[in-house]
Amino acid sequence: MAFALNSYPVVFRAKYTNGTWKEEYLEKPHMKPEEEAALSGDELEKLGGSRNFFDDMPLVNYTTQYGLGCFEGLKAMPQRNGGLSLFRPDRNASRFYKSMKGLFMPPFPEDIFVRACAETVRRNAGLGFRPHYTTEWEKDSFMTADSVYVRPFTYAEGGIGVNTCREPWVVIICTPVSSYFSSGNFDAVVTDRIRATPRGTGWIKACSNYVIAALAKHEAAESGYMECVFLDAVHRKYVEEGSSCNIFFYLKSGELATPELGDTILPGITRASIIELARDKGIKVGERKIDIEEALGETRECFVSGTAAGATPIESLSHEGKKAVFNGGKTGEFTAYIRDTLKGIQYGTLPDTKGWMKSVT
Ligand SMILES: *Cc1c(COP(=O)(O)O)cnc(C)c1O
């Protein structure tokens, strides 16, 4: 699986006090990367794990007690030309700002967000903590490529009453990742759990949203599925999302359909990017309600999207005992086009005509 808890040593931290953000970079315990690579699994876990401890942050707070917090996830990809570039960090900055406002926290300025993400990746790379580009990755369209996963998140001040957070920390950590989904199983199942409700926090990348998602994904995995798909809370028939990714249906009609944004859908940056790439190719894109029956009956190809997932094909979708198999259970041509175009831009083998990549080293 993707997220080992061996994070890189340099951590960014900002604290909001008296109306201003005080920024710092912390260097946690580490050796040279090549020395760490020579450690035994246990030794590495001990050292890497120690970087996840901070003795000057409160244990009992609104985040640990009530899930009051939000986060972001973005990646820096090694470039064919040797550099390291973040994918659309300005978009994560803007979503993080909205998430914090939505949770009634003082929002983190977007310019600091972008600068701090880049600087954290850069400082870790400066210590040697970074993946290096290899042309091997081109052979399987970057399916096995490495990248740096950047995880900014909020952490509340100490407190035990149910309350909003007025003086949060913003922390940014980096961790190395390779491919997200274990290969071999691309089957999804509709869950009867409800991820998000109208007037709730589904549109926010809020910690609390992932409890239901984790339960549903666990249940799906127990039944042999890679992913679960949520339906809407009110009508119980419109497709919403995967456990932590958006979903697309390339229909027999030639339309690329994806659920319209609203207060129950997370506005994915990969989603927005895919919509743009599809429109550039002359594909009609419908951001609209998609009845589960339509999805099961009219879909040629299906895929989920997200920073971790990229564009990952869904080969079948099961619902109430019915199983719809898409494209004969193989990755479709359109899905492959989207996946490869996105990866090509991200790893620098295709021109970045949209200015999506921000070079950090
Ligand atoms: C993060 C996330 C996504 C994908 O967003 P990206 O910006 O593309 O990574 C989709 N759905 C949920 C619920 C998410 O948390």
The ligand as an SDF file (V2000), in Angstrom:
LIG
                    3D

 15 15  0  0  0  0  0  0  0  0999 V2000
   -9.2400   14.3900   -2.0190 C   0  0  0  0  0  0  0  0  0  0  0  0
  -10.5260   13.8180   -2.4970 C   0  0  0  0  0  0  0  0  0  0  0  0
  -10.8420   13.6910   -3.8500 C   0  0  0  0  0  0  0  0  0  0  0  0
   -9.8630   13.9810   -4.9500 C   0  0  0  0  0  0  0  0  0  0  0  0
   -9.3950   15.2830   -4.9740 O   0  0  0  0  0  0  0  0  0  0  0  0
   -8.0490   15.6190   -5.7440 P   0  0  0  0  0  0  0  0  0  0  0  0
   -7.8950   17.0730   -5.5780 O   0  0  0  0  0  0  0  0  0  0  0  0
   -8.2450   15.2270   -7.1610 O   0  0  0  0  0  0  0  0  0  0  0  0
   -6.9740   14.8330   -5.0950 O   0  0  0  0  0  0  0  0  0  0  0  0
  -12.1110   13.2470   -4.1890 C   0  0  0  0  0  0  0  0  0  0  0  0
  -13.0090   12.8890   -3.2460 N   0  0  0  0  0  0  0  0  0  0  0  0
  -12.7270   12.9680   -1.9400 C   0  0  0  0  0  0  0  0  0  0  0  0
  -13.7670   12.5880   -0.9480 C   0  0  0  0  0  0  0  0  0  0  0  0
  -11.4720   13.4350   -1.5270 C   0  0  0  0  0  0  0  0  0  0  0  0
  -11.1780   13.4980   -0.2360 O   0  0  0  0  0  0  0  0  0  0  0  0
  1  2  1  0
  2  3  1  0
  2 14  2  0
  3  4  1  0
  3 10  2  0
  4  5  1  0
  5  6  1  0
  6  7  2  0
  6  8  1  0
  6  9  1  0
 10 11  1  0
 11 12  2  0
 12 13  1  0
 12 14  1  0
 14 15  1  0
M  END
$$$$
